[in-house]
Amino acid sequence: MIVILSNINTVQAAETKVELPLPSLYDFKNDPFLLDWTFLVEDKQTLAAAPAPMSFEEKTLKRWKQKQADKWAALPKEKFVINASAYTAAADECGKNDGITASGLKVAEKRTLACPPAFPFGTKVSIEGVGELRCEDRGGAIKGNHFDIYVKTKAEAFAFGRRNLVAQVIE
């Protein structure tokens, strides 16, 4: 609605809004199509914002981290010398040949390390000349500064032998 106010010398126009209640012909809050569409949009947004699902390895190591929380604080901060040897997942060495480690993970070359009990599962250790490995296994002879590096074949294990190497806990 436009109201015109006139004066002898000036003409002014003012606009005012008039809101009229609209009849409630359509109840959009209960429309099944809109409800379904809204939930689909919300689900897509929720899925996009949600973190990626954890792998079996990540879940297993997270569970071990919680169980062995006291050991993380006692890990060495500086470099240290280890007595390293190599092992395979053969039945004559492990008593079984399924390749499942003490932590519940399957062995993997260039990843699996058998550590003494003082090192919690999931600890990443950088070993000079070998690389970064993760504590995933234990063994009856793994005590003190003795670490076992997983390799695929017995030939690789015998070729590796026993060495004193410098190591450092990364994570």
N, C-alpha and C positions, 0 to 999 in steps of 0.2 A: 504494500500500500504506500502510495506517495502522497505526502501532504504538501501543499503549496501555501506558503505564507507570503502574502504580498503586502507591500508597503508602497507608499507613493514613490519613493526613490529606489527601492531595491526589491528584488524578488529572490527568495531563498527556498531551497527545496530540501526537505529532510525525508529520509527513508526509515521506516520502522518495520521491524519484522513481527509478524503475527504468527505464532505457532498454534496450530489447531491440532487437537488430538485426532490421530488417524484411526479409523476403525480397525479392529484386530481381525483381519480376514485370514491371515496366514500365520501359523505358529511355527516359526523357523527353529525354535529350540527343541522341538520334538520331531523334526523332519528326519526320517531314517537315512536319506541320501546324504544330507549335510552332516549327520552324526558319523556315518561311515567315513566320509571324506575327511572330516576333522581328525578322526582317530588315525587314519592313514598318514596324514600330514604330520601329526604329532609323533607317530611311530618312526617315520623317516628321520625326523629331527632328533629323536632320542637315540636312534641307531647311529646317526652321524656323530653325535656328541659322545657316545659311549666308547670307552677304550677297546682296542682290539682284544679278542679273546686270547687268553694265555695258552701257550702250548703245554703239552704234558710235562716237558722238561722244566719249564718255568714254574708250573704249579708244584712239582715235586721239590725243586730247590727252594721255593718260597716256604713250603711246609718244613723242610729241614732247617732253614734259617731261623724259623720261630722256635723249633725244638732245641737248637744248639746256640741260642743267643749268647749264652755265657762264654762260649769259646771265641767269639769274634773279637772281643776286647783283648784277649791274651795273645793274638797273633803277632809275630815279629814285625816291627816297623822297618827295620834296616835289612840290608842284604845278608844272607846267611849261606853256609855251605851245606849241600845235601849230598848224600851218597845215593846216586841214581842207578837204577837198573831198569830193564824192560821186561814186560810180560805179555802173554797172549791170553785169549779167553778159552784156551784149550782145557778139556776136562782133567788132564793130568796135572795141570797147574792150579786150577780153581775148584776142582771137585765137581764141576758142571760145565756144560759147554753152550749155554743159552746166551751168554754175553750180557746178562743182567748183573749190574754192579750192586754193591751193598747199599747204595743210595736209591736203587730202584730204576736207574736209568740204564739204557743199553750202551755198551762201550762204543767209542768212536775214536778213530785214529786222529791224532793231532788235537785231541780234546781231553781224553780221560786220563786222570792221574790218580794213583792209589797213594793216599797220604796217611801219616800217623794219626791216631785218634785225637790228638790235640788240635788238628786242623778240621774245622767243620766242613761238611759237604757244601759245595758251591764256591769255595775259596778259589780265586784265580791266582795262579802262581806263574811268574815269568821265570823260565829256566834258561840260563845262558846256553846258546847253541841249539836249543830245542824249540823254544817259543813259549807261548802262553797256553797253559793247560788248566783244567779245573778239577779240583778234588771231588771225585765221584765214587771212589772205591776204597776199601780197606783190605787188609790181608794179615795173616797170622805173623808174618815176618816183618811187617811194616811198623817199625817202632823207632823212636828217637829221630834221627835225621835221614832215615831210609825212605825213599820215594820210589815208586814203580811207575814207569811210563808205559801206557798201552800201545802195542804195535800189532799189526795183523798176523805176521808169520813168525814162526820160531827162528827162522834164519835171521830175520831182523833183530829179534831179541838177543840171540847169541852174538851177532855182530856188534850190537850196542855194548854188551858186556856190563861192567860196573864202572861208574865214573864218579868222581867228586866234581860237582858243578856248583856254580853260584846261582842262587835263586832269590827272588823277592816276591813278597805278597803284593798283588796289585789291588785286589778287591776282596 
